[in-house]
Amino acid sequence: MTTQPEAEVQQRPHDPDLLLQVEGCEKSFPGVKALSGMRLDLRKGEVLGLVGENGAGKSTLMKLLTGIYEREEGSFWLNGEPLEVRGTRDAQEKGLAIIHQELNLVPHLTVAENIWLGREPVGGKIFTRPREQVSRTRELLESLGLPLDPNTVVGSLTVAKQQMVEIAKALSFDAKVLIMDEPTAALNDAEVEQLFGLIRRFVTRETGVVYISHRMPELKRIANRITVIRDGRYIDTMAMDKTSMPEVISKMVGRAINTDARPENVRDDRPVILSVRNLSTKSLLDDVSFDLQEGEVLGFAGLMGAGRTEVARAIVGADPITSGEVVIKGRPVTIRNAAQAAQHGIGYLSEDRKRYGLMLALPVTHNVALSSIGGKFSGFGFIRDKAITAATEDARQLLRIKTPSVRQLVKYLSGGNQQKAIIARWLVRDCDVLIFDEPTRGIDVGAKEEIYQLLNRLAAEGKSIIMISSELPEVLRMSHRIVVMADGRITGTLPAGATQEAIMALATHREDDEPLPAPDSDAPIIPNDEKAEQ
């Protein structure tokens, strides 16, 4: 698609049903063409889903609209009038508000103080009016149906309620266009329903929402239309009720993806690489036992707080074990930290990659080499920089990490490519056991598919993988067996070919409940006591 000349763009006839229009938008960064000839139309009274792979240009376009970046070419219209945005405050005052995936709140201030930060009601020239600020906040929250106290300190709120504060803050500017970037990434099902109710109350004949998400089922429920972009270019816009998710995904990645693939069971004669026996921790875990075979992808499923992440942390020494043991290739081991876990051939990818997995201010090379410094990348007291660069370059090509250079700071990579950088770290370390906690959280379907293929390839090469995921379709697609947890205990194990219903039956099962009947399928539930004997 070529960019239209500015004069031609400005003469484009206005559709009175359109709230926001983007035409011929261009934006470049050093070494990267982020947007080329981009267009987008948001109708009045609709929720427009915006999808694309990580790095497709979604966030860049939204930052242009809200004044965070300056566009190089192209035009914006709001209600048929040319729109020029000169900074974030100007965008808010003109009716464009954005809620980022990473919330932008001051944790030690109250709800009211966050909403009116920098716009506090004043009396005279220098004194603020706290009571008026609280009163105005209460009126705003009540009008939105939000169950929040204006005097509550934001840092004490859950992520879901902090997001409500962000929405209230955005709407306090009398927003006409609300842009939401991955708003449900950290929400549970009940909180998602609450968010959807808030979105529906916001949308009127004079307002609209641009909803960015990687979660296709959510888009099916909340969006009226869906716009697909790829590699910084507009691809298509479709009515949600007249398209299918495979069609949307194919347009996103430029190829068809088989979302129905299922693994076969691992052969019983495969050796056990990792054995966990009667593992307990002070905080949650109670008598957890399971085996991981060579070449197996062992899925861990369960509701929030079930103990899945705690199992991973206990294995790698992040949480102290009060009883039980970890056995690697038949030999009991003591692991007190991640470095010792790596020495025993166990690599761990945390669910919070930015907090626990990455050094954002350092380049890709340093992040990939982190767990191998002191080993293959050092000699005679010196770091072998050329070896690190070569190994990182090999990993970049193998995993298709999109970066202008392996010397690029990792904070500038998209979420999917940051995830690949951590995976590269453990591939370079050549660990036998890989623990992936939410390996595809916050990344697009194209990057997900690449990670799925990578995990399958690693398993085929003999690597043993524990995959923890909150997405049941992902667990079912990838796992040779599925361990299900509830309240810090394993409630059962399911073979490949299980159903979501079977997983949820175990995930909601409590110790004092009646025994579960086997489901009517070819994938019978294996109770935990029988599983331990196998």
Sequence and secondary structure as in RCSB ss.txt:
>XXXX:A:sequence
MTTQPEAEVQQRPHDPDLLLQVEGCEKSFPGVKALSGMRLDLRKGEVLGLVGENGAGKSTLMKLLTGIYEREEGS
FWLNGEPLEVRGTRDAQEKGLAIIHQELNLVPHLTVAENIWLGREPVGGKIFTRPREQVSRTRELLESLGLPLDP
NTVVGSLTVAKQQMVEIAKALSFDAKVLIMDEPTAALNDAEVEQLFGLIRRFVTRETGVVYISHRMPELKRIANR
ITVIRDGRYIDTMAMDKTSMPEVISKMVGRAINTDARPENVRDDRPVILSVRNLSTKSLLDDVSFDLQEGEVLGF
AGLMGAGRTEVARAIVGADPITSGEVVIKGRPVTIRNAAQAAQHGIGYLSEDRKRYGLMLALPVTHNVALSSIGG
KFSGFGFIRDKAITAATEDARQLLRIKTPSVRQLVKYLSGGNQQKAIIARWLVRDCDVLIFDEPTRGIDVGAKEE
IYQLLNRLAAEGKSIIMISSELPEVLRMSHRIVVMADGRITGTLPAGATQEAIMALATHREDDEPLPAPDSDAPI
IPNDEKAEQ
>XXXX:A:secstr
     HHHHHT    TTEEEEEEEEEEEETTEEEEEEEEEEEETT EEEEE  TTSSHHHHHHHHTTSS  SEEE
EEETTEEE   SHHHHHHTTEEEE SS    TTSBHHHHHTTT   EETTTEE HHHHHHHHHHHHHHHT    T
TSBGGGS HHHHHHHHHHHHHTT  SEEEEESTTTT  HHHHHHHHHHHHHH  TT EEEEE S HHHHHHH SE
EEEEETTEEEEEEEGGG  HHHHHHHHHTS   TT       TTS EEEEEEEEEESSS  SEEEEEETT EEEE
EESTTSSHHHHHHHHTTSS EEEEEEEETTEEE   SHHHHHHTTEEEE S IIIII  TTSBHHHHHHGGGTTT
TTEETTEE HHHHHHHHHHHHHHHT   S TTSBGGGS HHHHHHHHHHHHHHHT SEEEEESTTTT  HHHHHH
HHHHHHHHHHTT EEEEE S HHHHHHH SEEEEEETTEEEEEEETT  HHHHHHHHT  TTS      SSSS  
EEHHHHHH 
